Amino acid sequence: VQLVGSGGGLVQPGGSLRLSCAASTNIFSFYVMGWYRQAPGKQRELVARITDGGGTNYADSVKARFTISRDHAKNTVYLQMNSLKPEDTAVYYCNAQDIRDLTESWGQGTQVTVSS
């Protein structure tokens, strides 16, 4: 599956952004969709994930601030990010994991910068 992420940018602390991840195929059966991020000098980490059944989980650092959701008609997954902090600055990557064979696909990454 091909993934195209978008929606990053520069935002002030306390602001909001919504990231989008458009998939080339139906991702709502057999796929776990996730958003990861990687800050300079750090390892890539899971931010949020949504299963094929609609269950979600979040990194502790983003709980109550970020929301992952999906649009079946558009084959798109979103990450709504509120109350952004400078430590949220990173490149954000969309990920799709096929639960049938555990293969993964990655989007190209979108930069999020939180700064005043």
Order of alpha helices (4+ residues) and beta strands (2+ residues): beta-beta-beta-beta-beta-beta-beta-beta-beta-beta-beta
